[in-house]
Amino acid sequence: MKPILWLCSWYPSRAHATNGDFVERHARAVSKFTPLVVLLVEKDEKLNSWQTKVERTEEFNLTVYRVYYGKSISIGLLEKAISFWRFRILQKKFYRKLEEEHGVPALVHVHVAYKAGLLAMFLKKKSRLPYLLTEHWTGYVAESHPNINTAGVGIRSVITKIIQQAEIVLPVSEHLGRAMAKLAGPINYRVVPNVVDTNYFFYRPFQHSVFRFIHASYLNYQKNPQAIIEAASLLTRDGYKFELIFVGNASQELKDLARARDATGEYIFFKDEVEYKEVAHCMQQAHALVMFSRFENLPCVVLEALCCGLPVISSRVGGIEEVINSANGILVPPNDVQELKASMKKMIDMYPQFDREAIAKDAYSKFNYNTVAQKYLSCYREVNPAIPPDDPGN
């Protein structure tokens, strides 16, 4: 059977261990039904100048090639130009090697338009290979930093062409799809959400005397953890007792703010970044997830929390309102700390009204590996009808 070739701008690697881990989960989901070959080309600044290193891994139907190249000895714009040139040369070189080993792919699937989509456009023109595009980048919305408008005319033009030439565009949220269409004009798009490994993220009954909020993220500007601390501080002044657990690598500045608001360390706690499956365990030991992002697409952590049966408090940004409703959470205006405090208070007061088991069951039906994989496979067969019916036994 001809494989599907995935060209990935983001994918976990030795240079960036968690970058695009959601793409890897998509790959594992789809490879249960059809062979996939993944190609990642990226710079590894630990390599010597002009050095190249290739890693190949195999897992059932999933073969992954990670091609690393070193940083040149040049600086500034010249280094960027040389890096881009090497990227393009290596893309084409290793595509030829993959074609020799695996044959011409049934089709190409790009994950994150820039820069992997450059090879997809080349193959479409040279070999008439159609491609699909899945997008995760938040930069299509103006609130994001950086964004498509600050990327430069050249990059913006290339991204636009990659979108326009895709047979089907597969954003992870309707909000992102509309933003991409605003940039590229009329496009054939349909939403395929992020996927959750429900072997780890599932409902488990939890009893704890103190109400426990959890927030898991990179704790950066986008996620706005400082505002969550401020809202929590306001809530304690109303006499509420609770715990707020941050999971992720917190800066010293954030920890200092927490200590300033919670001098005795009674309710704000930090847990360093943990493995994927450990995040599930942390969620299963909490009552609710709280997010207050400045901008988003459809963050995996929200879907994972829902699969654990956690109701979610979140700012109304990106595609989050597409999955959060009165039955599974509370939406608040972004950057409104008073409203966030009120929503945390409401969550504690009204918590018995949330049916955690029902929340988990509903999320499982939408975000498990098989459901999401079938959405991709349906699109594959639409583009290339010669792709046979899925067979988990392949």
C-alpha positions in Angstrom: 0.0 0.0 0.0 1.3 3.5 -0.9 2.0 5.5 2.2 0.8 9.0 3.0 3.7 11.4 3.2 3.5 13.9 6.1 5.6 17.0 5.7 5.8 18.6 9.2 7.1 22.0 10.2 6.6 21.0 13.8 7.2 17.5 15.3 8.9 16.4 18.5 12.7 16.1 18.0 16.0 16.1 19.9 16.2 19.9 19.2 12.6 20.6 20.4 11.3 17.8 22.5 7.7 18.9 22.8 7.3 21.1 19.7 4.3 19.7 17.7 3.6 16.8 20.1 0.0 17.2 19.0 1.0 16.5 15.4 2.7 13.3 16.7 -0.5 12.2 18.3 -2.4 12.8 15.1 0.2 10.7 13.3 -0.2 7.8 15.8 -3.9 8.0 15.4 -3.9 7.9 11.6 -1.2 5.3 11.4 -3.5 2.7 13.1 -5.3 2.6 9.8 -2.8 3.4 7.0 1.0 3.6 6.5 2.5 7.1 7.2 6.0 8.4 6.4 6.9 11.6 8.3 9.6 14.0 7.2 10.9 16.7 9.5 13.8 18.9 8.5 15.1 21.4 11.1 18.1 23.2 12.3 19.9 21.9 15.3 22.3 24.5 16.7 24.2 21.9 18.6 25.5 20.5 15.3 28.7 21.8 13.8 28.5 24.1 10.8 27.5 22.2 7.6 27.0 18.9 9.6 23.9 16.9 8.8 22.4 14.1 10.9 19.5 11.8 10.2 17.4 9.8 12.7 14.8 7.2 11.6 12.3 5.6 13.9 9.6 3.1 13.2 6.4 2.4 15.2 3.9 0.0 13.5 2.7 1.8 10.4 4.5 5.1 11.3 8.0 5.8 9.9 9.6 9.1 11.0 12.7 10.7 9.4 14.2 13.6 11.4 16.8 15.4 9.4 19.0 17.9 11.3 21.4 20.4 9.9 23.9 22.7 11.8 24.0 26.4 12.1 26.3 28.1 9.6 29.2 30.3 10.8 27.6 33.4 9.2 25.4 35.8 11.2 22.3 37.9 10.7 20.5 37.9 7.3 23.2 35.8 5.7 22.9 33.0 8.2 19.1 33.0 7.7 19.5 32.9 3.9 22.0 30.0 4.2 19.8 28.2 6.6 16.8 28.5 4.3 18.8 27.3 1.3 20.0 24.2 3.3 16.5 23.5 4.4 15.2 23.5 0.9 18.1 21.4 -0.4 17.6 18.8 2.3 13.8 18.7 1.8 14.2 17.7 -1.8 17.2 15.4 -1.2 15.4 13.3 1.4 12.1 13.3 -0.5 14.0 11.5 -3.3 15.4 9.0 -0.8 12.0 8.4 0.7 10.5 7.9 -2.7 13.2 5.3 -3.5 12.5 3.4 -0.3 8.7 3.7 0.0 7.6 4.6 -3.5 5.6 7.6 -4.7 3.2 8.5 -1.8 -0.6 8.3 -2.3 -0.8 12.0 -1.3 1.0 14.6 0.8 -0.3 16.0 4.1 1.4 19.2 5.4 1.3 20.0 9.1 1.8 23.7 9.7 2.2 25.6 6.4 5.6 27.3 6.8 8.1 25.9 5.9 7.2 22.3 5.2 4.6 23.4 2.7 7.3 24.6 0.3 8.1 21.0 -0.7 4.4 20.2 -1.0 4.0 23.0 -3.6 7.1 21.8 -5.4 5.8 18.2 -5.6 2.4 19.3 -6.7 3.9 21.3 -9.6 6.6 18.7 -10.5 4.7 15.4 -9.9 1.1 16.4 -9.7 1.0 15.1 -6.1 -2.0 16.7 -4.3 -1.6 17.8 -0.7 -3.8 18.6 2.3 -2.9 21.2 4.9 -3.5 20.9 8.7 -2.8 24.2 10.5 -2.2 24.8 14.2 -0.4 28.2 14.2 -2.1 30.9 16.2 -0.5 33.6 14.1 -3.4 34.0 11.7 -5.2 36.2 14.4 -4.0 39.7 15.1 -3.8 39.2 18.8 -1.1 36.6 18.4 2.6 37.6 18.9 4.1 37.1 16.4 1.4 37.0 13.7 0.9 36.8 10.0 1.1 40.6 9.6 4.5 40.8 11.4 6.0 37.9 9.6 7.1 39.9 6.6 5.7 40.2 3.1 7.7 37.3 1.7 6.6 34.8 4.4 3.0 36.0 4.3 3.0 35.5 0.5 4.4 32.0 0.7 1.9 31.0 3.4 -0.9 32.3 1.4 0.1 30.3 -1.7 0.5 27.1 0.4 -3.0 27.5 1.7 -4.5 28.3 -1.7 -2.9 25.4 -3.4 -4.0 22.8 -0.8 -6.8 20.5 -2.0 -8.4 20.6 1.5 -7.4 22.8 4.4 -7.9 21.2 7.9 -7.7 23.8 10.7 -8.1 22.6 14.2 -11.0 25.0 14.9 -13.6 26.9 12.9 -12.2 30.1 14.2 -8.8 29.3 12.7 -10.4 28.2 9.4 -12.2 31.6 9.1 -8.9 33.4 9.8 -7.1 31.4 7.1 -9.9 32.1 4.6 -9.7 35.8 5.4 -6.0 35.7 4.4 -6.1 33.4 1.4 -9.6 34.0 0.0 -12.2 31.2 -0.6 -10.7 27.8 0.4 -12.1 24.3 0.9 -11.7 23.8 4.6 -13.2 21.6 7.3 -12.3 21.3 11.0 -10.4 18.3 12.3 -9.7 18.9 16.0 -6.7 17.9 18.1 -6.7 14.4 19.4 -6.5 13.1 23.0 -4.8 9.9 24.1 -7.8 8.6 26.1 -5.6 5.7 27.4 -4.4 8.4 29.8 -7.0 11.0 29.9 -10.3 9.6 31.2 -12.7 10.1 34.0 -11.7 8.9 37.4 -13.8 9.7 40.5 -12.0 12.1 42.8 -12.6 13.2 46.4 -10.7 16.0 48.0 -12.0 18.2 50.8 -10.6 21.5 49.3 -11.7 22.6 45.8 -8.7 22.3 43.4 -8.2 24.3 40.2 -5.5 23.2 37.8 -3.8 25.2 35.0 -1.3 23.3 32.7 0.7 25.2 30.1 4.0 26.8 29.1 3.0 29.6 31.5 4.0 32.2 29.0 2.6 35.5 27.8 -0.1 33.8 25.7 -1.4 31.8 28.6 -1.6 34.8 31.0 -0.9 33.0 34.3 -0.3 36.3 36.2 -4.0 37.2 35.7 -5.1 33.8 37.1 -3.1 34.5 40.2 -4.6 37.9 40.6 -8.1 36.5 40.2 -7.4 33.8 42.8 -6.1 36.4 45.2 -9.3 38.4 44.8 -11.3 35.2 45.5 -9.6 34.5 48.7 -10.7 38.0 50.0 -14.3 36.8 49.6 -13.5 34.0 52.1 -13.2 31.1 49.6 -10.9 28.2 50.4 -9.3 26.4 47.4 -6.1 25.3 45.8 -4.6 26.5 42.5 -2.1 24.2 40.9 0.1 25.4 38.1 1.7 22.6 36.0 4.6 23.8 33.8 8.0 25.5 34.0 7.3 28.7 35.9 9.6 31.7 35.8 11.0 33.1 39.0 8.9 36.3 38.3 5.7 34.3 38.3 6.7 32.5 41.5 7.5 35.8 43.1 4.1 37.1 42.2 2.4 34.0 43.7 4.3 34.5 46.9 3.4 38.1 47.0 -0.3 37.2 46.8 0.0 34.0 48.9 2.7 34.8 51.4 2.0 31.7 53.5 1.8 29.3 50.5 -1.7 28.1 51.5 -3.4 28.0 48.1 -1.0 28.5 45.1 1.3 25.7 44.2 3.7 24.9 41.3 4.6 21.7 39.7 7.4 21.6 37.1 6.7 20.4 33.6 5.9 16.7 33.6 5.4 14.0 31.0 2.2 13.8 29.0 0.7 10.9 31.0 1.5 12.6 34.3 -0.5 15.6 33.2 -3.5 13.3 33.0 -2.8 12.1 36.6 -2.7 15.7 37.8 -6.0 16.5 36.1 -7.6 13.5 37.6 -6.7 14.9 41.0 -8.4 18.2 40.3 -11.9 19.6 40.2 -11.7 22.1 37.3 -9.3 23.5 34.7 -8.8 27.2 34.5 -7.4 28.9 31.4 -7.2 32.7 30.7 -5.3 32.9 27.4 -4.9 36.1 25.5 -5.3 34.2 22.2 -5.7 30.6 21.2 -6.7 28.1 18.5 -8.1 25.0 20.3 -5.6 24.0 23.0 -5.0 20.3 23.7 -5.2 20.9 27.4 -8.8 21.9 27.2 -9.8 18.8 25.3 -7.7 16.6 27.7 -9.4 18.2 30.7 -12.8 17.5 29.2 -11.8 13.8 28.6 -11.0 13.6 32.3 -14.4 15.0 33.1 -13.2 18.4 34.3 -15.4 21.4 33.7 -13.4 24.2 32.2 -13.2 28.0 32.9 -11.7 29.7 29.9 -11.4 33.1 28.3 -13.6 33.3 25.2 -10.8 33.3 22.6 -10.0 31.3 19.5 -11.9 28.0 19.0 -12.5 27.4 22.7 -16.1 28.5 22.6 -16.7 25.8 19.9 -16.2 23.1 22.6 -17.2 24.8 25.9 -20.8 25.3 26.9 -22.9 25.6 30.0 -22.8 21.9 30.5 -19.1 21.6 30.6 -17.7 25.0 31.7 -17.8 28.8 31.9 -16.5 31.3 29.3 -15.3 34.7 30.3 -14.1 37.8 28.4 -10.3 37.8 27.9 -8.3 40.1 30.2 -11.2 40.7 32.6 -9.8 39.6 36.0 -12.9 40.5 37.9 -15.0 38.3 35.6 -12.5 35.5 36.0 -12.7 35.7 39.8 -16.5 35.7 39.5 -16.4 32.6 37.3 -14.1 30.7 39.7 -16.5 31.6 42.5 -19.4 30.4 40.4 -17.5 27.1 39.6 -17.1 26.4 43.3 -20.7 27.3 44.2 -22.3 25.4 41.3 -19.9 22.5 41.0 -22.5 19.8 41.8 -24.4 20.8 38.7 -21.6 19.6 36.5 -21.9 15.9 35.5 -18.2 14.9 35.2 -18.9 11.5 33.9 -21.1 12.9 31.1 -18.5 15.6 30.3 -15.9 12.9 29.9 -18.1 10.7 27.8 -19.0 13.5 25.4 -15.4 14.6 25.0 -14.2 11.0 24.4 -16.7 10.6 21.5 -15.2 13.7 19.8 -11.5 13.6 20.5 -10.4 10.0 20.7 -7.8 8.6 18.3 -10.3 6.6 16.1 -12.8 9.4 15.7 -10.2 12.0 14.6 -8.3 9.5 12.4 -11.5 8.7 10.5 -12.0 12.4 9.7 -8.5 12.5 8.1 -9.0 9.2 6.2 -12.3 10.5 4.8 -10.5 13.6 3.4 -7.7 11.4 2.0 -10.1 9.2 0.1 -11.9 12.4 -1.2 -8.6 13.6 -2.7 -7.4 10.2 -3.8 -10.2 7.6 -4.3 -7.6 5.0 -4.9 -6.7 4.9 -1.2 -8.3 1.7 0.1 -10.7 1.4 3.0 -8.9 1.6 6.3 -7.7 -1.6 7.8 -6.2 -1.5 11.3 -4.5 -4.8 10.6 -2.2 -3.3 7.9 
